[in-house]
Amino acid sequence: MWKKFIHESEAHKRVNDDYVRNAAPQSSFTTGNKTHRVVVWIFGVIGIIAVIAAVTVGAFHWVLSTEYTVSAHSEKFENLRLQHAVVAIPLHNPQTSLIPNGSAFMSIVYEDGSFKLHKVSNIEGQTPIWNTEALHYTDSRDSYFIPVNAGKPTVNSIEKVQRQNFAFSLANGGFVDLYDESMMKHRGKTTYKILSTTSKGESKQQTIQFSENLFIKTCSTCGNQAYAIAQTDKHEVVLYRMVNEANVGLNEVSRHHEKDMVGEQLYQGENESTGVIDAAYSPRCNNGVITFLYSYGPSSARTKDMAVEHSDSADDVKAIQEHFLVRWDVKTGKITTIPLKNSKGQVLYGPTTVSYEIAGYINAQAYDEKLLHIVDTENGRVFTLDTQTGVLRRLLDKTTRQESSAGVNYRLLVGNHEIVRIPSIIDTSDLKDFVIERFDRKTGKLLKKIKVNKDFLYLTAQKNTNLYPGIPAVNPKWLQ
């Protein structure tokens, strides 16, 4: 199946200048009439333009007709069975969750355990927009890789991949990939594998086995250094310095108990409460400080699996008491916890707040290191969050009513000038169309609604596909 979507294209074609030059119409006669000379000259110019246009159109058509080029280290990989794939967005456009023009990178774990990084190029103008959820979002559910050039993604064009994987780029041009090997090999202990690839294409990998039960929830980069944040079954959060080009490994920076994060006044004991790191948000590092989101509430309403972050249970949603912004200094290991507040400085608690409504879990995307855009996954409301103060301001309410028998969870894409809100619907059997919405990033003004047939946009949990949850693959032409 991968032969259908991934293949080696030809070398870059160049237009032969001699062909263009020789193809220009030439006059075969000489006349003394000035008018005739002008007419001949005009037709000659028109001919040259026509030939150049034809060559250009032909070259452009060749580019568009080529699916994309994959440059591997040494061998072709079409004949190997794919086990795991994830895409990393180049660092030169870090403030957006849309793939930039140019190249993207794909890391693949093969059936024999080998770990390769592949460069995907020739994708400008025909690349689906990748939802950050498909790149960095991790929980106990499976992830899916959608082929880059799948204009009409269907179940048959999907490769199911392993869970809990991260891929991102470093400031020096290197790349890091981390995935949970214990989920693939069903071992009793937690085992992760790290792949570090330098800007020169040199790769190192290391398998790390932990003596405790933990779950890496999110990752971040600070310049050329990568960090991982984990939660343990002892209600602790742990910061690891993850990798550099000289030494591949995980080194613990510091760890803190949940009580240190939420404070004694709110803390209810290990048996009564628990906190969850919002893994749907890929945190940003600013001046050596990593910022991430943390939700806290009674453990009685939560699933026993720490990895499960989203629940369809109404009790699960109502049980959440507070959302926090956590700032972790990677040099000192010190953490600072900031409760979310409204513009008047009042702390926002639970599903019914002072002047806002946060129904439950939130999905956040960073525009820069100082500002987050977050969407309430339950009701679709979008807020901005100041990472320095914790002040939350509502940017827009839900404008398009979209319902499904299985419920709707909203996701958010953030670009330089606009944001895109996409409904993630598990069961689409009772829907005809989906509506994605574009808003001005600063004002919240609705710019455009785009109706997209579900077969073109979403891969859903139909009984015969076992796909869960649906992950959108939005083509840029649908957003124009």
C-alpha positions in Angstrom: 0.0 0.0 0.0 2.9 2.4 0.7 4.0 2.0 -2.9 0.8 3.9 -3.8 1.6 6.9 -1.6 5.4 6.9 -1.2 7.8 6.5 -4.0 11.2 7.8 -5.2 10.7 10.6 -7.7 13.1 11.4 -10.5 16.0 13.8 -10.0 15.2 17.5 -10.4 14.4 18.3 -14.0 15.8 21.3 -15.6 14.5 23.1 -18.7 17.0 23.1 -21.5 17.8 26.7 -22.3 18.8 25.7 -25.8 15.4 24.2 -26.4 13.7 27.4 -25.4 16.1 29.4 -27.4 15.8 27.2 -30.5 12.1 26.9 -30.2 11.6 30.7 -30.8 10.0 31.4 -34.2 12.5 32.9 -36.6 11.9 35.0 -39.7 13.0 33.3 -42.9 12.8 36.4 -45.1 14.0 40.0 -45.1 12.0 42.9 -46.1 12.6 46.6 -46.4 9.1 47.4 -45.2 9.2 48.7 -41.6 5.7 47.5 -40.9 6.6 44.0 -41.9 9.6 44.0 -39.6 7.4 45.1 -36.7 4.8 42.4 -37.4 7.5 39.7 -37.6 9.1 41.0 -34.4 5.8 40.9 -32.6 5.0 37.4 -33.7 8.5 36.3 -32.7 8.0 37.6 -29.2 4.6 36.0 -28.9 6.1 32.7 -30.0 8.8 32.9 -27.5 6.3 33.7 -24.7 4.1 30.8 -25.8 7.0 28.3 -25.8 8.2 29.5 -22.3 4.6 29.3 -21.0 4.2 25.8 -22.4 7.5 24.6 -20.8 6.6 26.3 -17.5 3.1 24.7 -17.4 4.6 21.4 -18.2 7.2 21.6 -15.4 4.5 22.8 -13.0 2.3 19.9 -13.9 5.2 17.5 -13.3 5.7 18.9 -9.8 2.1 18.6 -8.9 1.8 15.1 -10.4 4.7 13.9 -8.3 3.4 12.6 -5.0 6.5 13.4 -3.0 10.1 12.4 -2.6 11.3 10.5 0.4 15.1 10.5 1.0 16.1 7.7 3.3 19.6 7.0 4.7 20.5 4.1 2.4 17.7 1.8 1.4 14.2 2.1 0.0 11.6 1.2 2.6 8.5 0.4 0.5 9.1 -3.4 1.0 9.3 -3.1 4.8 6.2 -3.3 6.9 5.5 -0.1 8.7 5.0 -0.2 12.4 5.3 3.4 13.6 5.4 6.8 11.9 5.2 10.3 13.1 5.9 13.7 11.4 8.1 16.5 12.8 7.5 20.1 11.8 10.7 22.0 10.9 11.7 24.6 13.6 11.8 27.6 11.2 8.1 28.0 11.6 7.5 27.1 15.3 4.5 29.3 16.1 2.1 27.6 13.8 0.6 24.1 13.8 0.5 24.0 10.0 3.2 22.4 8.0 5.3 25.2 6.4 6.3 25.2 2.8 9.3 23.1 2.0 10.3 19.9 3.7 8.9 17.9 6.6 10.4 14.9 8.3 9.0 11.4 9.1 10.5 8.9 11.5 9.7 5.3 11.0 10.1 2.2 13.2 10.2 -0.9 11.1 9.1 -4.4 12.0 12.7 -5.5 12.6 13.1 -2.7 15.2 15.3 -0.4 13.0 14.6 3.3 13.4 15.0 5.7 10.5 14.4 9.4 9.9 13.2 10.3 6.4 13.0 13.7 4.7 9.8 14.3 2.9 10.2 17.0 0.2 8.3 18.4 -2.8 5.2 18.9 -0.8 4.5 22.6 -1.3 1.0 23.3 -2.5 -0.3 19.8 -2.1 0.3 19.0 1.6 -2.6 18.4 3.9 -2.5 20.4 7.1 -1.5 18.2 10.0 -3.5 18.6 13.2 -1.0 19.0 16.0 -3.0 16.2 17.7 -1.6 13.8 15.2 1.9 15.0 15.8 2.2 15.5 19.5 -1.1 14.6 21.1 -0.6 11.4 23.2 -2.9 9.4 25.4 -3.8 5.8 25.9 -5.4 5.7 22.4 -3.8 4.7 19.2 -2.4 7.3 16.8 -2.7 7.2 13.0 -0.4 8.3 10.2 -2.2 9.8 7.2 -0.2 9.8 3.9 1.0 13.3 3.0 -0.5 13.3 -0.5 -3.8 11.6 0.3 -6.2 14.1 -1.3 -9.2 12.1 -0.2 -8.1 10.2 2.9 -9.9 6.9 3.5 -9.6 4.1 5.9 -7.6 2.2 3.3 -5.0 4.9 3.1 -4.2 4.8 6.8 -1.4 3.1 8.6 -2.2 2.4 12.3 0.9 3.3 14.4 2.0 2.7 18.0 1.0 5.0 20.8 2.9 7.6 22.8 5.3 9.1 20.3 6.9 12.5 20.0 8.9 14.1 17.2 10.4 17.6 17.0 13.3 19.6 15.7 16.1 21.4 17.6 17.5 24.8 16.9 20.7 23.5 15.4 18.8 21.5 12.7 18.8 18.2 14.5 15.8 16.1 15.2 14.6 14.0 18.2 12.1 11.2 18.3 10.9 9.4 21.4 8.4 6.5 21.6 7.1 4.1 24.2 8.7 0.8 23.4 7.0 -1.0 26.2 3.6 -0.5 24.5 5.0 -2.2 21.4 6.6 -5.2 23.2 4.2 -5.6 26.1 6.9 -5.6 28.8 6.2 -5.2 32.4 8.5 -2.2 32.9 8.3 1.2 31.2 10.7 1.3 28.3 11.3 4.2 25.9 13.5 4.4 22.9 15.1 7.7 21.8 16.4 8.5 18.3 18.7 11.6 17.9 19.6 12.7 14.4 22.0 15.6 13.8 21.7 18.2 11.1 24.2 16.1 9.1 22.0 13.1 9.2 24.0 11.1 11.8 21.8 9.1 14.0 22.1 7.6 17.5 19.5 5.6 19.4 19.2 4.4 23.0 16.7 2.3 24.8 15.9 3.4 28.4 14.2 1.2 30.9 12.7 2.8 34.0 12.5 1.0 37.4 9.3 2.8 38.2 5.9 3.0 36.5 5.7 6.3 34.7 4.2 7.9 31.6 5.8 10.6 29.6 3.1 13.1 28.9 4.7 15.9 26.9 8.0 17.1 25.5 9.6 20.5 24.8 12.8 21.9 23.3 14.9 24.7 24.7 17.3 25.6 21.9 19.4 22.6 21.2 18.2 20.7 24.3 15.1 18.5 24.5 13.1 17.8 27.7 10.4 15.3 28.6 7.8 15.7 31.4 6.5 12.5 33.0 3.9 11.5 35.6 4.4 8.6 37.9 1.9 6.3 39.7 3.1 7.9 43.0 1.5 11.3 42.0 4.8 12.9 41.0 5.8 14.9 38.0 9.4 14.4 36.7 11.4 16.6 34.4 14.0 14.8 32.2 16.8 16.4 30.1 16.2 14.1 27.2 18.9 14.3 24.6 21.8 16.1 23.0 23.9 15.2 20.0 26.8 13.9 22.1 24.9 11.7 24.5 21.5 10.1 23.9 19.7 9.4 27.1 17.3 10.6 29.8 18.7 12.4 32.8 16.4 13.5 35.6 16.5 17.2 36.4 14.0 17.4 39.2 10.7 15.9 40.5 7.8 17.3 42.4 4.9 15.8 44.2 1.4 16.8 43.2 1.0 18.5 46.5 3.8 21.0 45.6 1.9 21.9 42.4 -1.6 22.5 43.7 -0.9 23.7 47.2 -1.9 22.3 50.6 -5.2 24.1 50.6 -6.5 22.4 47.5 -4.6 19.1 47.9 -6.9 16.3 49.1 -4.5 13.3 49.5 -3.3 10.6 47.1 -6.4 8.5 47.5 -8.8 11.3 47.0 -7.4 13.4 44.1 -5.1 13.4 41.2 -3.8 15.8 38.6 -3.4 15.4 34.9 -0.9 17.1 32.6 -2.7 18.3 29.5 -0.8 16.3 26.8 -2.8 17.9 24.0 -0.6 21.0 24.3 3.0 21.0 23.2 4.6 23.3 25.7 6.9 26.2 24.7 10.3 27.1 26.3 11.0 30.7 26.9 14.3 31.8 28.6 14.8 28.3 30.0 11.3 28.0 31.4 8.9 25.3 30.1 5.2 26.1 30.5 2.5 23.5 30.5 -1.1 23.0 31.6 -2.3 20.9 34.5 -5.8 19.9 35.6 -6.6 18.8 39.1 -9.7 17.0 40.6 -11.0 14.1 42.7 -9.6 10.7 41.6 -13.0 9.1 42.3 -14.3 10.6 39.0 -11.2 9.7 36.9 -10.2 6.6 35.2 -7.5 4.5 36.8 -5.3 4.9 33.7 -3.3 8.1 34.1 -2.9 8.3 30.3 -6.6 8.8 29.6 -7.2 12.5 29.5 -10.6 12.8 27.8 -13.7 11.1 29.0 -17.2 11.0 27.7 -18.5 10.9 31.3 -20.3 14.0 32.5 -19.2 13.2 36.1 -15.6 13.2 34.9 -16.0 16.7 33.6 -17.8 18.1 36.6 -15.2 16.7 39.0 -12.4 19.0 37.8 -11.8 21.6 40.4 -9.0 23.8 38.9 -6.8 24.4 35.9 -3.2 25.5 36.5 -0.4 26.9 34.4 2.9 25.3 35.5 6.2 27.0 34.8 9.3 24.8 35.2 12.8 26.3 35.2 15.0 23.7 33.5 18.2 25.1 35.1 17.1 25.1 38.7 14.4 22.5 38.6 12.0 24.9 40.4 8.3 25.0 39.5 5.8 27.8 39.8 2.1 27.0 39.7 -0.3 29.8 38.5 -4.1 29.3 38.8 -6.1 30.4 35.7 -7.9 33.7 36.4 -10.3 36.0 34.7 -9.4 39.6 33.8 -10.3 40.8 37.3 -7.9 38.4 38.9 -10.5 35.9 40.2 -9.5 32.3 40.1 -11.5 30.1 37.8 -12.8 26.9 39.5 -14.8 24.0 38.1 -17.3 23.8 35.3 -19.1 27.0 36.3 -16.7 29.9 36.8 -17.0 33.6 37.8 -17.5 34.9 34.3 -16.4 32.1 32.0 -17.4 28.5 31.5 -14.7 25.8 31.2 -16.7 22.5 30.9 -13.7 20.3 31.4 -10.5 19.5 29.6 -8.8 22.0 27.3 -6.8 21.7 24.1 -4.2 24.5 23.8 -1.9 25.7 21.0 0.9 28.2 21.5 1.2 31.2 19.2 4.4 32.3 21.0 6.0 31.9 24.4 3.7 34.5 26.0 0.3 33.6 24.6 -1.7 30.4 24.3 -4.9 29.9 22.4 -7.0 27.2 24.0 -10.3 25.6 23.1 -12.7 24.0 25.6 -13.1 20.6 24.0 -16.6 20.3 25.3 -18.3 23.5 24.2 -15.9 24.9 21.5 -15.3 28.2 23.2 -11.9 29.7 22.5 -9.8 31.7 25.0 -6.4 33.4 25.1 -4.2 32.7 28.0 -1.3 34.9 29.2 1.5 32.5 30.3 3.0 35.0 32.6 -0.1 35.9 34.7 -2.5 33.1 34.0 -5.2 35.5 32.9 -7.8 33.9 30.6 -9.8 36.0 28.2 -12.7 34.6 26.0 -12.0 35.2 22.3 -15.0 33.5 20.8 -18.0 31.4 21.6 -19.2 28.4 19.6 -20.8 29.8 16.5 -21.6 26.6 14.5 -23.8 24.0 16.2 -22.5 20.5 15.3 -23.9 17.5 17.0 -23.4 13.8 16.8 -24.8 10.9 18.8 -21.4 10.3 20.1 -20.6 13.9 21.0 -18.2 16.5 19.6 -14.7 17.4 20.8 -13.1 20.5 19.4 -9.5 21.0 18.3 -7.6 24.1 17.4 -5.0 25.0 14.8 -3.1 28.3 15.3 -1.4 30.2 12.5 0.3 33.7 12.3 -2.9 35.6 11.5 -5.8 33.2 12.1 -7.0 30.2 14.0 -8.9 27.2 12.7 -11.4 25.4 14.9 -12.2 21.8 13.9 -14.7 19.5 15.4 -13.4 16.0 16.2 -16.4 13.7 16.1 -16.2 10.0 16.9 -19.3 8.8 15.3 -20.3 10.4 12.0 -23.0 8.0 10.9 -25.7 10.6 11.6 -23.9 13.5 10.0 -23.7 14.7 6.3 -21.1 17.4 6.6 -18.5 18.9 8.9 -17.9 22.6 9.3 -14.5 24.0 10.0 -14.2 27.6 10.9 -11.5 30.3 10.3 -11.2 33.2 12.7 -9.0 36.2 13.0 -6.4 35.3 15.6 -6.5 38.7 17.4 -10.1 39.8 17.2 -12.0 36.4 17.0 -13.9 37.6 13.9 -15.3 34.8 11.8 -13.6 34.8 8.5 -15.0 31.8 6.8 -17.0 28.6 7.2 -16.0 25.6 5.1 -18.4 22.7 4.7 -16.4 19.6 4.0 -17.9 16.2 3.4 -17.0 13.8 6.1 -15.5 11.3 3.7 -13.0 13.9 2.6 -12.0 15.2 6.0 -12.4 12.8 8.8 -11.4 9.2 9.6 -13.9 8.1 12.1 -14.7 5.2 14.5 -17.0 3.3 12.3 -17.5 -0.3 13.6 -15.7 -1.8 10.6 -12.6 0.4 10.8 -11.8 0.5 14.5 -10.4 4.0 14.1 -10.6 6.2 17.3 -10.6 9.1 17.6 -11.1 10.8 14.2 -8.0 12.8 13.1 -8.6 15.6 10.5 -6.4 15.9 7.4 -7.3 19.3 6.0 -6.1 20.2 2.5 -5.0 23.9 2.2 -7.2 24.5 -0.8 -10.2 23.9 1.4 -9.1 26.8 3.6 -8.6 29.4 0.8 
